[in-house]
Amino acid sequence: MNRFPLMLLLLIGLSATAQHDTIQPTYSGGWDAYYTYIIENIDFPCAIFQEKMDKGEISFYVEADGTVSGIHIACCKRSGYEKALMKVIKKTSGMWKPGTVNGTPAKLLVTTPLNFSDYADIDYYERGLKKMKQKDYKSAIKDFCRHIHQNPEAGEAYCAIGTSNYELGNTKQAIMAWEKAMELGSKKKKSKLCEACMEIAKQYIEKNQYSAAITIYSKALKYAPGNTTALFNRGIAYMRLKQIKKACDDWKALKEHGSSKADDYLDKYCS
């Protein structure tokens, strides 16, 4: 597939004249295989994957023996990105057929686009969904991140990341992903966000971190106004902090929603 803007330059001061018969280095399996190998094997946080690389380039030398050297990445600085990219490119050593000059293997410079994920011919979203069905949630998240790297506005991928994290018990990460999905206009049900918030708030209550619990219960009520459990428990958290008026307000709201769960507390603290 001849669609990659690749520029291969001859090194070691050879004159660019017609007498030099230069054959460029080639990656085993072709350029599709090269780009796929990079995106499949690069290892850095999903948050970095979510930053689409529209500019910049990667350059390195393919030595006469097919090894890789002199890797240079020209782009804006991102924490961990260049280091991870250099590491995976180094792993391609030995996967190259060296180029030749006048029939002799030679050291040549290879320059490729930085936005390599645009050229990986794989539907990472669909593959991630298949992994979710197999309950391989960690691998699924990696594929959804790869999809986002190709499509930064992919709300459906953020939804899937949220669900996968939730299944893994990573409720904080689930909430962050679902909120991003909602920001991008996804139709993810708010009830799932409420459910995740409730789980986090419960953990704060168990640790006697009542202020943090109140913040999370408030977020849960944003997604599911009138949730009786959130109202009751936020009232308890307010009570623990001796903010009795706010506790009573929550329990009264609970009563208005037809629940008698807080009646004893209303009689004791709010009459």
N, C-alpha and C positions, 0 to 999 in steps of 0.2 A: 504494500500500500504506500504509494509515493505522496504522502501528505504532510510530512514533517519538515519544517524549515531548518534543515541541518546544514552546518557549514564546516567542512573539514579542511584544515589548513596544514600545509607541509611545514615541518620544523627544520632545525639544524642548518639554516642558511642556504638551502638549495635554491637556485635561481628558478623563477617561474617562467620557464621557456618551454617550447613545444617538444624539446628533446627529452624532457622528463616524463616518463610514462608512470603516472601515479594512480594507484588503486587504493581507495579509502578503506579504513578498518570497517568491519561489519560485526554486529552483535549476533551471537548465535540465536537463530530463530527470527531475526529481523527486528526492525524498530518497534513494532507492536509489542514484541516479547520484552524488549528492553524497558519500555515505559511501564508495562504491566509488572515487571519484576521490581521496579523502583517503588511503585505505589503499594505493592503487596508486601514488601519487606521493610519499608521505612517504619521506624518506631519512635513516635513522639505523641504527646497528649492530643486528644481529640480537639481541644480548644485551638491548637495551632493548625490542625487540619482544616478547621472551619474558615481559615483565612485564605481566600483564593489568591493564587499568585498569577497576576496578569502580566507582570514585567519581570525582566531579569533573565539570566541564562546560567547554564552550568558548562564549564569547560574543563577538560582533562586530557591527558596524553594517553594514547594506547601505545605501549612500548612494542618493540620488535618481537618480543616473546608473548604478546597478548595480555600482559599485565597492565594495570592502570596506575598512573602517577600524576602528580601535579594538579590535583583537583582544586578548582577555584569556582566559587559561587558568587555571582554578582547580583545582589538584590538588597533590599532594605533589611536591616538586622531584625531578627526575631529570635527570642530566647529559645535555644535548643534546636532550632530548625536547621541551621547550617551544619551543626555537628552531626545531627541524625542523618542528614542527606549525604554528607561526606562518607559516613560510615557505611551506608548501603551501597554507594557507588564503588567504594573500595572492594566490596564483596563481589563485584562483577569481574574482578581480575581473573583471567583465565577463561572468561566467557566470550572473549573477543577473538576474531580472526584478524591478525595484524594487517595493516596496510603495507603496500610495497611501493618502492620507487625503482623504476627500471628493473623490476623483477626481484628486487632484494627487500626483505622485510625492513621496515623503517618506523621510526618514532613519529607519530602524527598527532595533531591536535584535533580533538572533537569538541564541537560546541553545540549544545542543544537548548531548547526552551526550558524555562524553569517550571512552567505550568504543566508538568508532565501528566497530571491526572486527566487532562483533557484528551489524552491520546490512549489511555488504557481502555481497551475495547471490552469492558465488562459492565454489566448492570449491577452495581454494588447494592442498590436498594433492594432489588428482587432477591439477590443472594442473601442479604441480611434478613429478609423476611423468612426465607427458608431455614436459616439458622435459628431464628426465633422459634419456629415450629418444632425444631429439634431440641429446644431449650438450651441451645448453646449461646447464651446471652452475651457473654464477653466477646466472642467472635462476631456476633451480630452487630454489636456496638461499633466495632472497628470498621465493618463494612458500611454502616450508616454514616460514620465519620468520613469515609472515603467518598461516599455519595455527596455529602455536604461540601467537600473540597471541590467537587465538580460543579455543584449546584448550591451556592450559599443560601439561597432563598427557599430551600426545600423544607417546608414546614412538616411534611409527612415524615421526613427522616428524623427530625427532632422529636416528633411524637413517638416514633419507634424507639429512639434512644431513651426517652423517658420511661416507656413501658419496660424496656429491657433492664434499666437500672432499678426500677421498682421491683421487678421479679428477683433481682439480685440482693434486694434489701438496701439499696443505695437511694434512700428516699430524698435526700437533699439534692443529689444529682438529677433525680427524676423530676423534681419540681422545677429545677432550673431549665431542663430541657423542655418540659411541657409549657413553661411560661414563654420560652423562646418560640415554640410552635404557635402559641396563641398570638404572640406579637406579629408573626408572619401570616396570620390569618387562618391558621389551621382550625378545623372544627372539632379538635380534641375535646371530649366531654370534661367540663369543669369538675364534675363529681370525682374524677380520678385525682385531680389536683387537691381537692378537699381531703380525700382519703389519705394521700401521701402526707399532707400537712398534719393531719390528726396523728399519724404515726410518729412524726418528729416531735410534736408537742408532748405526746405521751412520754417520750424519752426524757424530755426536759423536766416534766413533772416528777418523774422517778428520781431525778438527780437534784430535786428541790431548786431548780433554776426557773423560778416562777415568771420572772420578767420575760425571759426568752420564750417560755411556753405561751404567755399572753400574746406575744408578737405573732407566733405561728398560728394560734387559734384564730386570731384576727384575720390572718391570711386565708385560713380555711373558710371563715364566714364570708369572705369576699367572693369565694368561688361557689359557696353554697349557703346563701343567706337563710337564717332560720334553722340551721343545723342544730338540733337540740343537744347533742352530745358536746359540740364545741361551745355552745352557750353555757351549759352547766359547768364544764371543766374550766372554762375561762373565769367563770364566777368563783370557783374554788381557788384558782390561782390568785385572783384579786384579794380574796379573803385572807390567804396565806401572807399576802403582803400588807394586810391591814387596810386595804382600800375598799372599805365596806360598801360605800355608796355605789362604786362601779360593780361590785359583786352583786348587789341587790338589783341593779339595772339589768344585768344579764339574767338573773333568775326571774325577774318580772317579765322580761321578754320571753323567757322560756314558758312561763305560765300563759302568756298571750298566745303562744303557739299550741296550747292545749296539753302541755305536759305537766304532770304533777311531781316530776322527779325532784324538784327543788323546794317543795312545799315546806319541808321541815326546816330548811335553811331560811326561807322567807319568814317563818314564824319566829325563828330564833334571833335573826340578825336584822330583819327589815320591817318589823311591825312597829 
